Amino acid sequence: MFRWLSALVVAVVLSGFAVLLLTGQYLNEGPVLVRLTRTHGVHVGDLFVVLGWAVALLAVGGLLWSAGRRDG
């Protein structure tokens, strides 16, 4: 059950990131937190992307951990 849930989390997060990359837009970028250049910066909406990335990596880690336990 845990492996299926982890795989589903990875699939959903990666699909969401694919949509963001294809559209080039966020639903709500929010204010700029850190200005990198005059026209670019880190927005509040970028934190959502980083959080999703971290959740997906944890799910992959869970898959690897459960596979390692089973293999022994």
mmJSON file of the N, C-alpha and C atoms, coordinates in Angstrom:
{"data_MODEL":{"atom_site":{
"group_PDB":["ATOM","ATOM","ATOM","ATOM","ATOM","ATOM","ATOM","ATOM","ATOM","ATOM","ATOM","ATOM","ATOM","ATOM","ATOM","ATOM","ATOM","ATOM","ATOM","ATOM","ATOM","ATOM","ATOM","ATOM","ATOM","ATOM","ATOM","ATOM","ATOM","ATOM","ATOM","ATOM","ATOM","ATOM","ATOM","ATOM","ATOM","ATOM","ATOM","ATOM","ATOM","ATOM","ATOM","ATOM","ATOM","ATOM","ATOM","ATOM","ATOM","ATOM","ATOM","ATOM","ATOM","ATOM","ATOM","ATOM","ATOM","ATOM","ATOM","ATOM","ATOM","ATOM","ATOM","ATOM","ATOM","ATOM","ATOM","ATOM","ATOM","ATOM","ATOM","ATOM","ATOM","ATOM","ATOM","ATOM","ATOM","ATOM","ATOM","ATOM","ATOM","ATOM","ATOM","ATOM","ATOM","ATOM","ATOM","ATOM","ATOM","ATOM","ATOM","ATOM","ATOM","ATOM","ATOM","ATOM","ATOM","ATOM","ATOM","ATOM","ATOM","ATOM","ATOM","ATOM","ATOM","ATOM","ATOM","ATOM","ATOM","ATOM","ATOM","ATOM","ATOM","ATOM","ATOM","ATOM","ATOM","ATOM","ATOM","ATOM","ATOM","ATOM","ATOM","ATOM","ATOM","ATOM","ATOM","ATOM","ATOM","ATOM","ATOM","ATOM","ATOM","ATOM","ATOM","ATOM","ATOM","ATOM","ATOM","ATOM","ATOM","ATOM","ATOM","ATOM","ATOM","ATOM","ATOM","ATOM","ATOM","ATOM","ATOM","ATOM","ATOM","ATOM","ATOM","ATOM","ATOM","ATOM","ATOM","ATOM","ATOM","ATOM","ATOM","ATOM","ATOM","ATOM","ATOM","ATOM","ATOM","ATOM","ATOM","ATOM","ATOM","ATOM","ATOM","ATOM","ATOM","ATOM","ATOM","ATOM","ATOM","ATOM","ATOM","ATOM","ATOM","ATOM","ATOM","ATOM","ATOM","ATOM","ATOM","ATOM","ATOM","ATOM","ATOM","ATOM","ATOM","ATOM","ATOM","ATOM","ATOM","ATOM","ATOM","ATOM","ATOM","ATOM","ATOM","ATOM","ATOM","ATOM","ATOM","ATOM","ATOM","ATOM","ATOM","ATOM"],
"id":[1,2,3,4,5,6,7,8,9,10,11,12,13,14,15,16,17,18,19,20,21,22,23,24,25,26,27,28,29,30,31,32,33,34,35,36,37,38,39,40,41,42,43,44,45,46,47,48,49,50,51,52,53,54,55,56,57,58,59,60,61,62,63,64,65,66,67,68,69,70,71,72,73,74,75,76,77,78,79,80,81,82,83,84,85,86,87,88,89,90,91,92,93,94,95,96,97,98,99,100,101,102,103,104,105,106,107,108,109,110,111,112,113,114,115,116,117,118,119,120,121,122,123,124,125,126,127,128,129,130,131,132,133,134,135,136,137,138,139,140,141,142,143,144,145,146,147,148,149,150,151,152,153,154,155,156,157,158,159,160,161,162,163,164,165,166,167,168,169,170,171,172,173,174,175,176,177,178,179,180,181,182,183,184,185,186,187,188,189,190,191,192,193,194,195,196,197,198,199,200,201,202,203,204,205,206,207,208,209,210,211,212,213,214,215,216],
"type_symbol":["N","C","C","N","C","C","N","C","C","N","C","C","N","C","C","N","C","C","N","C","C","N","C","C","N","C","C","N","C","C","N","C","C","N","C","C","N","C","C","N","C","C","N","C","C","N","C","C","N","C","C","N","C","C","N","C","C","N","C","C","N","C","C","N","C","C","N","C","C","N","C","C","N","C","C","N","C","C","N","C","C","N","C","C","N","C","C","N","C","C","N","C","C","N","C","C","N","C","C","N","C","C","N","C","C","N","C","C","N","C","C","N","C","C","N","C","C","N","C","C","N","C","C","N","C","C","N","C","C","N","C","C","N","C","C","N","C","C","N","C","C","N","C","C","N","C","C","N","C","C","N","C","C","N","C","C","N","C","C","N","C","C","N","C","C","N","C","C","N","C","C","N","C","C","N","C","C","N","C","C","N","C","C","N","C","C","N","C","C","N","C","C","N","C","C","N","C","C","N","C","C","N","C","C","N","C","C","N","C","C","N","C","C","N","C","C"],
"label_atom_id":["N","CA","C","N","CA","C","N","CA","C","N","CA","C","N","CA","C","N","CA","C","N","CA","C","N","CA","C","N","CA","C","N","CA","C","N","CA","C","N","CA","C","N","CA","C","N","CA","C","N","CA","C","N","CA","C","N","CA","C","N","CA","C","N","CA","C","N","CA","C","N","CA","C","N","CA","C","N","CA","C","N","CA","C","N","CA","C","N","CA","C","N","CA","C","N","CA","C","N","CA","C","N","CA","C","N","CA","C","N","CA","C","N","CA","C","N","CA","C","N","CA","C","N","CA","C","N","CA","C","N","CA","C","N","CA","C","N","CA","C","N","CA","C","N","CA","C","N","CA","C","N","CA","C","N","CA","C","N","CA","C","N","CA","C","N","CA","C","N","CA","C","N","CA","C","N","CA","C","N","CA","C","N","CA","C","N","CA","C","N","CA","C","N","CA","C","N","CA","C","N","CA","C","N","CA","C","N","CA","C","N","CA","C","N","CA","C","N","CA","C","N","CA","C","N","CA","C","N","CA","C","N","CA","C","N","CA","C","N","CA","C","N","CA","C","N","CA","C","N","CA","C"],
"label_alt_id":[null,null,null,null,null,null,null,null,null,null,null,null,null,null,null,null,null,null,null,null,null,null,null,null,null,null,null,null,null,null,null,null,null,null,null,null,null,null,null,null,null,null,null,null,null,null,null,null,null,null,null,null,null,null,null,null,null,null,null,null,null,null,null,null,null,null,null,null,null,null,null,null,null,null,null,null,null,null,null,null,null,null,null,null,null,null,null,null,null,null,null,null,null,null,null,null,null,null,null,null,null,null,null,null,null,null,null,null,null,null,null,null,null,null,null,null,null,null,null,null,null,null,null,null,null,null,null,null,null,null,null,null,null,null,null,null,null,null,null,null,null,null,null,null,null,null,null,null,null,null,null,null,null,null,null,null,null,null,null,null,null,null,null,null,null,null,null,null,null,null,null,null,null,null,null,null,null,null,null,null,null,null,null,null,null,null,null,null,null,null,null,null,null,null,null,null,null,null,null,null,null,null,null,null,null,null,null,null,null,null,null,null,null,null,null,null],
"label_comp_id":["MET","MET","MET","PHE","PHE","PHE","ARG","ARG","ARG","TRP","TRP","TRP","LEU","LEU","LEU","SER","SER","SER","ALA","ALA","ALA","LEU","LEU","LEU","VAL","VAL","VAL","VAL","VAL","VAL","ALA","ALA","ALA","VAL","VAL","VAL","VAL","VAL","VAL","LEU","LEU","LEU","SER","SER","SER","GLY","GLY","GLY","PHE","PHE","PHE","ALA","ALA","ALA","VAL","VAL","VAL","LEU","LEU","LEU","LEU","LEU","LEU","LEU","LEU","LEU","THR","THR","THR","GLY","GLY","GLY","GLN","GLN","GLN","TYR","TYR","TYR","LEU","LEU","LEU","ASN","ASN","ASN","GLU","GLU","GLU","GLY","GLY","GLY","PRO","PRO","PRO","VAL","VAL","VAL","LEU","LEU","LEU","VAL","VAL","VAL","ARG","ARG","ARG","LEU","LEU","LEU","THR","THR","THR","ARG","ARG","ARG","THR","THR","THR","HIS","HIS","HIS","GLY","GLY","GLY","VAL","VAL","VAL","HIS","HIS","HIS","VAL","VAL","VAL","GLY","GLY","GLY","ASP","ASP","ASP","LEU","LEU","LEU","PHE","PHE","PHE","VAL","VAL","VAL","VAL","VAL","VAL","LEU","LEU","LEU","GLY","GLY","GLY","TRP","TRP","TRP","ALA","ALA","ALA","VAL","VAL","VAL","ALA","ALA","ALA","LEU","LEU","LEU","LEU","LEU","LEU","ALA","ALA","ALA","VAL","VAL","VAL","GLY","GLY","GLY","GLY","GLY","GLY","LEU","LEU","LEU","LEU","LEU","LEU","TRP","TRP","TRP","SER","SER","SER","ALA","ALA","ALA","GLY","GLY","GLY","ARG","ARG","ARG","ARG","ARG","ARG","ASP","ASP","ASP","GLY","GLY","GLY"],
"label_asym_id":["A","A","A","A","A","A","A","A","A","A","A","A","A","A","A","A","A","A","A","A","A","A","A","A","A","A","A","A","A","A","A","A","A","A","A","A","A","A","A","A","A","A","A","A","A","A","A","A","A","A","A","A","A","A","A","A","A","A","A","A","A","A","A","A","A","A","A","A","A","A","A","A","A","A","A","A","A","A","A","A","A","A","A","A","A","A","A","A","A","A","A","A","A","A","A","A","A","A","A","A","A","A","A","A","A","A","A","A","A","A","A","A","A","A","A","A","A","A","A","A","A","A","A","A","A","A","A","A","A","A","A","A","A","A","A","A","A","A","A","A","A","A","A","A","A","A","A","A","A","A","A","A","A","A","A","A","A","A","A","A","A","A","A","A","A","A","A","A","A","A","A","A","A","A","A","A","A","A","A","A","A","A","A","A","A","A","A","A","A","A","A","A","A","A","A","A","A","A","A","A","A","A","A","A","A","A","A","A","A","A","A","A","A","A","A","A"],
"label_entity_id":["1","1","1","1","1","1","1","1","1","1","1","1","1","1","1","1","1","1","1","1","1","1","1","1","1","1","1","1","1","1","1","1","1","1","1","1","1","1","1","1","1","1","1","1","1","1","1","1","1","1","1","1","1","1","1","1","1","1","1","1","1","1","1","1","1","1","1","1","1","1","1","1","1","1","1","1","1","1","1","1","1","1","1","1","1","1","1","1","1","1","1","1","1","1","1","1","1","1","1","1","1","1","1","1","1","1","1","1","1","1","1","1","1","1","1","1","1","1","1","1","1","1","1","1","1","1","1","1","1","1","1","1","1","1","1","1","1","1","1","1","1","1","1","1","1","1","1","1","1","1","1","1","1","1","1","1","1","1","1","1","1","1","1","1","1","1","1","1","1","1","1","1","1","1","1","1","1","1","1","1","1","1","1","1","1","1","1","1","1","1","1","1","1","1","1","1","1","1","1","1","1","1","1","1","1","1","1","1","1","1","1","1","1","1","1","1"],
"label_seq_id":[1,1,1,2,2,2,3,3,3,4,4,4,5,5,5,6,6,6,7,7,7,8,8,8,9,9,9,10,10,10,11,11,11,12,12,12,13,13,13,14,14,14,15,15,15,16,16,16,17,17,17,18,18,18,19,19,19,20,20,20,21,21,21,22,22,22,23,23,23,24,24,24,25,25,25,26,26,26,27,27,27,28,28,28,29,29,29,30,30,30,31,31,31,32,32,32,33,33,33,34,34,34,35,35,35,36,36,36,37,37,37,38,38,38,39,39,39,40,40,40,41,41,41,42,42,42,43,43,43,44,44,44,45,45,45,46,46,46,47,47,47,48,48,48,49,49,49,50,50,50,51,51,51,52,52,52,53,53,53,54,54,54,55,55,55,56,56,56,57,57,57,58,58,58,59,59,59,60,60,60,61,61,61,62,62,62,63,63,63,64,64,64,65,65,65,66,66,66,67,67,67,68,68,68,69,69,69,70,70,70,71,71,71,72,72,72],
"pdbx_PDB_ins_code":[null,null,null,null,null,null,null,null,null,null,null,null,null,null,null,null,null,null,null,null,null,null,null,null,null,null,null,null,null,null,null,null,null,null,null,null,null,null,null,null,null,null,null,null,null,null,null,null,null,null,null,null,null,null,null,null,null,null,null,null,null,null,null,null,null,null,null,null,null,null,null,null,null,null,null,null,null,null,null,null,null,null,null,null,null,null,null,null,null,null,null,null,null,null,null,null,null,null,null,null,null,null,null,null,null,null,null,null,null,null,null,null,null,null,null,null,null,null,null,null,null,null,null,null,null,null,null,null,null,null,null,null,null,null,null,null,null,null,null,null,null,null,null,null,null,null,null,null,null,null,null,null,null,null,null,null,null,null,null,null,null,null,null,null,null,null,null,null,null,null,null,null,null,null,null,null,null,null,null,null,null,null,null,null,null,null,null,null,null,null,null,null,null,null,null,null,null,null,null,null,null,null,null,null,null,null,null,null,null,null,null,null,null,null,null,null],
"Cartn_x":[0.831,0.0,0.876,1.931,2.809,3.494,3.912,4.59,3.654,2.398,1.427,1.151,1.02,0.77,1.96,3.167,4.364,4.444,4.155,4.178,3.122,1.958,0.896,1.315,1.951,2.425,3.43,4.376,5.377,4.706,3.759,3.077,2.307,1.611,0.818,1.725,2.781,3.681,4.383,4.899,5.59,4.635,3.397,2.404,2.09,1.965,1.725,2.869,4.089,5.243,5.284,4.893,4.862,3.876,2.72,1.729,2.304,2.953,3.55,4.621,5.435,6.483,5.9,4.838,4.235,3.518,2.833,2.083,2.973,4.027,4.909,4.262,3.159,2.444,2.086,2.053,1.552,0.138,-0.636,-1.965,-1.856,-0.903,-0.691,0.787,1.543,2.975,3.242,2.41,2.59,3.698,3.945,4.975,6.382,7.306,8.708,9.312,9.915,10.59,12.049,12.712,14.122,14.288,14.785,15.022,16.402,16.451,17.719,18.3,17.43,17.819,16.69,16.793,15.74,14.408,14.449,13.218,12.934,13.798,13.609,13.795,13.086,13.221,12.521,12.593,11.927,10.606,9.498,8.162,7.661,6.62,5.975,5.514,5.011,4.562,5.676,6.911,8.047,8.226,7.815,7.913,7.035,5.877,4.997,5.719,6.443,7.182,8.269,9.002,10.067,9.479,8.358,7.704,7.248,6.643,6.222,7.392,8.489,9.703,10.206,10.204,10.672,9.761,8.45,7.507,7.73,7.949,8.194,9.484,10.536,11.788,11.613,10.841,10.568,9.79,8.852,8.094,9.005,9.915,10.88,11.766,12.217,13.003,12.236,10.944,10.102,10.004,9.891,9.863,11.166,12.286,13.584,13.779,13.35,13.491,12.652,11.395,10.533,11.022,11.581,12.126,13.366,14.194,15.391,15.061,14.031,13.606,13.091,12.334,11.74,12.811,13.811,14.87,15.838,15.866,16.571,17.946],
"Cartn_y":[-1.203,0.0,1.268,1.268,2.432,2.714,1.662,1.84,2.464,2.033,2.597,4.058,4.373,5.761,6.645,6.159,6.925,7.142,6.106,6.229,7.225,7.218,8.154,9.592,9.811,11.154,11.65,10.799,11.185,11.523,10.697,10.93,12.249,12.54,13.772,15.003,14.966,16.119,16.362,15.311,15.482,15.95,15.472,15.932,17.407,17.82,19.232,20.114,19.659,20.426,20.491,19.414,19.422,20.475,20.575,21.588,22.987,23.204,24.517,24.856,23.879,24.128,24.4,23.683,23.864,25.202,25.616,26.874,28.073,27.856,28.969,29.945,29.525,30.411,29.652,30.382,29.85,30.373,29.686,30.196,31.504,31.559,32.772,32.847,33.619,33.723,34.432,35.383,36.118,37.146,37.81,38.852,38.256,39.095,38.685,38.662,37.538,37.421,37.845,37.409,37.725,38.152,39.349,39.837,39.378,38.636,38.142,39.099,39.624,40.647,41.663,42.613,43.627,43.016,41.928,41.334,39.929,39.378,38.02,37.98,37.043,36.871,35.608,35.363,34.219,34.717,34.124,34.512,33.555,33.974,33.106,31.815,31.903,30.716,29.722,30.198,29.297,28.363,28.814,27.961,26.723,26.872,25.735,24.707,25.17,24.271,23.538,24.256,23.632,22.633,22.97,22.052,20.783,20.94,19.774,18.905,19.54,18.807,17.993,18.603,17.906,16.728,16.914,15.824,14.676,14.998,13.954,13.197,13.906,13.234,12.342,12.792,11.951,10.7,10.845,9.686,8.692,9.193,8.308,7.632,8.39,7.801,6.715,6.947,5.925,4.673,4.853,3.689,2.903,3.607,2.936,2.254,2.911,2.352,1.091,1.138,-0.04,-1.181,-0.866,-1.914,-2.53,-1.712,-2.217,-3.113,-2.771,-3.6,-4.943,-4.917,-6.145,-7.063,-6.458,-7.259,-7.812,-7.169,-7.686,-7.44],
"Cartn_z":[0.0,0.0,0.0,0.832,0.927,-0.403,-1.106,-2.395,-3.419,-3.445,-4.39,-4.066,-2.799,-2.399,-2.767,-2.525,-2.884,-4.39,-5.157,-6.617,-7.092,-6.476,-6.842,-6.535,-5.39,-5.032,-6.062,-6.434,-7.431,-8.758,-9.191,-10.467,-10.455,-9.377,-9.291,-9.278,-8.475,-8.388,-9.718,-10.33,-11.61,-12.706,-12.69,-13.667,-13.459,-12.205,-11.911,-12.375,-12.15,-12.613,-14.131,-14.806,-16.271,-16.773,-16.136,-16.526,-16.311,-15.167,-14.909,-15.939,-16.299,-17.288,-18.669,-19.027,-20.348,-20.474,-19.422,-19.494,-19.207,-18.425,-18.069,-17.113,-16.467,-15.555,-14.288,-13.2,-11.946,-11.756,-10.933,-10.625,-9.843,-8.931,-8.145,-7.784,-8.542,-8.264,-6.95,-6.612,-5.37,-5.467,-4.355,-4.348,-4.454,-4.851,-4.959,-3.555,-3.193,-1.901,-1.996,-3.083,-3.303,-4.752,-4.972,-6.33,-6.778,-7.903,-8.433,-9.464,-10.331,-11.305,-11.347,-12.254,-12.365,-12.788,-13.561,-14.093,-13.561,-12.723,-12.214,-10.704,-10.085,-8.644,-8.182,-6.895,-6.277,-5.709,-6.202,-5.763,-4.681,-3.993,-3.01,-3.685,-4.914,-5.639,-5.909,-5.951,-6.151,-4.959,-3.788,-2.606,-2.763,-3.426,-3.705,-4.569,-5.561,-6.451,-5.669,-4.834,-4.042,-3.047,-2.437,-1.511,-2.23,-3.403,-4.182,-4.586,-4.973,-5.335,-4.145,-2.961,-1.76,-1.418,-1.546,-1.279,-2.255,-3.524,-4.525,-4.211,-3.8,-3.444,-2.22,-1.242,-0.078,-0.474,-1.415,-1.887,-2.597,-3.411,-4.082,-3.036,-2.042,-0.96,-0.233,-0.028,0.596,-0.248,-1.551,-2.446,-2.352,-2.379,-2.297,-0.95,0.111,1.448,1.602,1.126,1.262,0.38,-0.786,-1.653,-1.017,-0.374,0.293,1.468,2.209,3.348,2.872,1.782,1.268,0.688,0.024,-0.593,0.449,1.595,2.688,2.969],
"occupancy":[1.0,1.0,1.0,1.0,1.0,1.0,1.0,1.0,1.0,1.0,1.0,1.0,1.0,1.0,1.0,1.0,1.0,1.0,1.0,1.0,1.0,1.0,1.0,1.0,1.0,1.0,1.0,1.0,1.0,1.0,1.0,1.0,1.0,1.0,1.0,1.0,1.0,1.0,1.0,1.0,1.0,1.0,1.0,1.0,1.0,1.0,1.0,1.0,1.0,1.0,1.0,1.0,1.0,1.0,1.0,1.0,1.0,1.0,1.0,1.0,1.0,1.0,1.0,1.0,1.0,1.0,1.0,1.0,1.0,1.0,1.0,1.0,1.0,1.0,1.0,1.0,1.0,1.0,1.0,1.0,1.0,1.0,1.0,1.0,1.0,1.0,1.0,1.0,1.0,1.0,1.0,1.0,1.0,1.0,1.0,1.0,1.0,1.0,1.0,1.0,1.0,1.0,1.0,1.0,1.0,1.0,1.0,1.0,1.0,1.0,1.0,1.0,1.0,1.0,1.0,1.0,1.0,1.0,1.0,1.0,1.0,1.0,1.0,1.0,1.0,1.0,1.0,1.0,1.0,1.0,1.0,1.0,1.0,1.0,1.0,1.0,1.0,1.0,1.0,1.0,1.0,1.0,1.0,1.0,1.0,1.0,1.0,1.0,1.0,1.0,1.0,1.0,1.0,1.0,1.0,1.0,1.0,1.0,1.0,1.0,1.0,1.0,1.0,1.0,1.0,1.0,1.0,1.0,1.0,1.0,1.0,1.0,1.0,1.0,1.0,1.0,1.0,1.0,1.0,1.0,1.0,1.0,1.0,1.0,1.0,1.0,1.0,1.0,1.0,1.0,1.0,1.0,1.0,1.0,1.0,1.0,1.0,1.0,1.0,1.0,1.0,1.0,1.0,1.0,1.0,1.0,1.0,1.0,1.0,1.0,1.0,1.0,1.0,1.0,1.0,1.0],
"B_iso_or_equiv":[0.0,0.0,0.0,0.0,0.0,0.0,0.0,0.0,0.0,0.0,0.0,0.0,0.0,0.0,0.0,0.0,0.0,0.0,0.0,0.0,0.0,0.0,0.0,0.0,0.0,0.0,0.0,0.0,0.0,0.0,0.0,0.0,0.0,0.0,0.0,0.0,0.0,0.0,0.0,0.0,0.0,0.0,0.0,0.0,0.0,0.0,0.0,0.0,0.0,0.0,0.0,0.0,0.0,0.0,0.0,0.0,0.0,0.0,0.0,0.0,0.0,0.0,0.0,0.0,0.0,0.0,0.0,0.0,0.0,0.0,0.0,0.0,0.0,0.0,0.0,0.0,0.0,0.0,0.0,0.0,0.0,0.0,0.0,0.0,0.0,0.0,0.0,0.0,0.0,0.0,0.0,0.0,0.0,0.0,0.0,0.0,0.0,0.0,0.0,0.0,0.0,0.0,0.0,0.0,0.0,0.0,0.0,0.0,0.0,0.0,0.0,0.0,0.0,0.0,0.0,0.0,0.0,0.0,0.0,0.0,0.0,0.0,0.0,0.0,0.0,0.0,0.0,0.0,0.0,0.0,0.0,0.0,0.0,0.0,0.0,0.0,0.0,0.0,0.0,0.0,0.0,0.0,0.0,0.0,0.0,0.0,0.0,0.0,0.0,0.0,0.0,0.0,0.0,0.0,0.0,0.0,0.0,0.0,0.0,0.0,0.0,0.0,0.0,0.0,0.0,0.0,0.0,0.0,0.0,0.0,0.0,0.0,0.0,0.0,0.0,0.0,0.0,0.0,0.0,0.0,0.0,0.0,0.0,0.0,0.0,0.0,0.0,0.0,0.0,0.0,0.0,0.0,0.0,0.0,0.0,0.0,0.0,0.0,0.0,0.0,0.0,0.0,0.0,0.0,0.0,0.0,0.0,0.0,0.0,0.0,0.0,0.0,0.0,0.0,0.0,0.0],
"pdbx_formal_charge":[null,null,null,null,null,null,null,null,null,null,null,null,null,null,null,null,null,null,null,null,null,null,null,null,null,null,null,null,null,null,null,null,null,null,null,null,null,null,null,null,null,null,null,null,null,null,null,null,null,null,null,null,null,null,null,null,null,null,null,null,null,null,null,null,null,null,null,null,null,null,null,null,null,null,null,null,null,null,null,null,null,null,null,null,null,null,null,null,null,null,null,null,null,null,null,null,null,null,null,null,null,null,null,null,null,null,null,null,null,null,null,null,null,null,null,null,null,null,null,null,null,null,null,null,null,null,null,null,null,null,null,null,null,null,null,null,null,null,null,null,null,null,null,null,null,null,null,null,null,null,null,null,null,null,null,null,null,null,null,null,null,null,null,null,null,null,null,null,null,null,null,null,null,null,null,null,null,null,null,null,null,null,null,null,null,null,null,null,null,null,null,null,null,null,null,null,null,null,null,null,null,null,null,null,null,null,null,null,null,null,null,null,null,null,null,null],
"auth_seq_id":[1,1,1,2,2,2,3,3,3,4,4,4,5,5,5,6,6,6,7,7,7,8,8,8,9,9,9,10,10,10,11,11,11,12,12,12,13,13,13,14,14,14,15,15,15,16,16,16,17,17,17,18,18,18,19,19,19,20,20,20,21,21,21,22,22,22,23,23,23,24,24,24,25,25,25,26,26,26,27,27,27,28,28,28,29,29,29,30,30,30,31,31,31,32,32,32,33,33,33,34,34,34,35,35,35,36,36,36,37,37,37,38,38,38,39,39,39,40,40,40,41,41,41,42,42,42,43,43,43,44,44,44,45,45,45,46,46,46,47,47,47,48,48,48,49,49,49,50,50,50,51,51,51,52,52,52,53,53,53,54,54,54,55,55,55,56,56,56,57,57,57,58,58,58,59,59,59,60,60,60,61,61,61,62,62,62,63,63,63,64,64,64,65,65,65,66,66,66,67,67,67,68,68,68,69,69,69,70,70,70,71,71,71,72,72,72],
"auth_comp_id":["MET","MET","MET","PHE","PHE","PHE","ARG","ARG","ARG","TRP","TRP","TRP","LEU","LEU","LEU","SER","SER","SER","ALA","ALA","ALA","LEU","LEU","LEU","VAL","VAL","VAL","VAL","VAL","VAL","ALA","ALA","ALA","VAL","VAL","VAL","VAL","VAL","VAL","LEU","LEU","LEU","SER","SER","SER","GLY","GLY","GLY","PHE","PHE","PHE","ALA","ALA","ALA","VAL","VAL","VAL","LEU","LEU","LEU","LEU","LEU","LEU","LEU","LEU","LEU","THR","THR","THR","GLY","GLY","GLY","GLN","GLN","GLN","TYR","TYR","TYR","LEU","LEU","LEU","ASN","ASN","ASN","GLU","GLU","GLU","GLY","GLY","GLY","PRO","PRO","PRO","VAL","VAL","VAL","LEU","LEU","LEU","VAL","VAL","VAL","ARG","ARG","ARG","LEU","LEU","LEU","THR","THR","THR","ARG","ARG","ARG","THR","THR","THR","HIS","HIS","HIS","GLY","GLY","GLY","VAL","VAL","VAL","HIS","HIS","HIS","VAL","VAL","VAL","GLY","GLY","GLY","ASP","ASP","ASP","LEU","LEU","LEU","PHE","PHE","PHE","VAL","VAL","VAL","VAL","VAL","VAL","LEU","LEU","LEU","GLY","GLY","GLY","TRP","TRP","TRP","ALA","ALA","ALA","VAL","VAL","VAL","ALA","ALA","ALA","LEU","LEU","LEU","LEU","LEU","LEU","ALA","ALA","ALA","VAL","VAL","VAL","GLY","GLY","GLY","GLY","GLY","GLY","LEU","LEU","LEU","LEU","LEU","LEU","TRP","TRP","TRP","SER","SER","SER","ALA","ALA","ALA","GLY","GLY","GLY","ARG","ARG","ARG","ARG","ARG","ARG","ASP","ASP","ASP","GLY","GLY","GLY"],
"auth_asym_id":["A","A","A","A","A","A","A","A","A","A","A","A","A","A","A","A","A","A","A","A","A","A","A","A","A","A","A","A","A","A","A","A","A","A","A","A","A","A","A","A","A","A","A","A","A","A","A","A","A","A","A","A","A","A","A","A","A","A","A","A","A","A","A","A","A","A","A","A","A","A","A","A","A","A","A","A","A","A","A","A","A","A","A","A","A","A","A","A","A","A","A","A","A","A","A","A","A","A","A","A","A","A","A","A","A","A","A","A","A","A","A","A","A","A","A","A","A","A","A","A","A","A","A","A","A","A","A","A","A","A","A","A","A","A","A","A","A","A","A","A","A","A","A","A","A","A","A","A","A","A","A","A","A","A","A","A","A","A","A","A","A","A","A","A","A","A","A","A","A","A","A","A","A","A","A","A","A","A","A","A","A","A","A","A","A","A","A","A","A","A","A","A","A","A","A","A","A","A","A","A","A","A","A","A","A","A","A","A","A","A","A","A","A","A","A","A"],
"auth_atom_id":["N","CA","C","N","CA","C","N","CA","C","N","CA","C","N","CA","C","N","CA","C","N","CA","C","N","CA","C","N","CA","C","N","CA","C","N","CA","C","N","CA","C","N","CA","C","N","CA","C","N","CA","C","N","CA","C","N","CA","C","N","CA","C","N","CA","C","N","CA","C","N","CA","C","N","CA","C","N","CA","C","N","CA","C","N","CA","C","N","CA","C","N","CA","C","N","CA","C","N","CA","C","N","CA","C","N","CA","C","N","CA","C","N","CA","C","N","CA","C","N","CA","C","N","CA","C","N","CA","C","N","CA","C","N","CA","C","N","CA","C","N","CA","C","N","CA","C","N","CA","C","N","CA","C","N","CA","C","N","CA","C","N","CA","C","N","CA","C","N","CA","C","N","CA","C","N","CA","C","N","CA","C","N","CA","C","N","CA","C","N","CA","C","N","CA","C","N","CA","C","N","CA","C","N","CA","C","N","CA","C","N","CA","C","N","CA","C","N","CA","C","N","CA","C","N","CA","C","N","CA","C","N","CA","C","N","CA","C","N","CA","C","N","CA","C","N","CA","C","N","CA","C"],
"pdbx_PDB_model_num":[1,1,1,1,1,1,1,1,1,1,1,1,1,1,1,1,1,1,1,1,1,1,1,1,1,1,1,1,1,1,1,1,1,1,1,1,1,1,1,1,1,1,1,1,1,1,1,1,1,1,1,1,1,1,1,1,1,1,1,1,1,1,1,1,1,1,1,1,1,1,1,1,1,1,1,1,1,1,1,1,1,1,1,1,1,1,1,1,1,1,1,1,1,1,1,1,1,1,1,1,1,1,1,1,1,1,1,1,1,1,1,1,1,1,1,1,1,1,1,1,1,1,1,1,1,1,1,1,1,1,1,1,1,1,1,1,1,1,1,1,1,1,1,1,1,1,1,1,1,1,1,1,1,1,1,1,1,1,1,1,1,1,1,1,1,1,1,1,1,1,1,1,1,1,1,1,1,1,1,1,1,1,1,1,1,1,1,1,1,1,1,1,1,1,1,1,1,1,1,1,1,1,1,1,1,1,1,1,1,1,1,1,1,1,1,1]
}}}
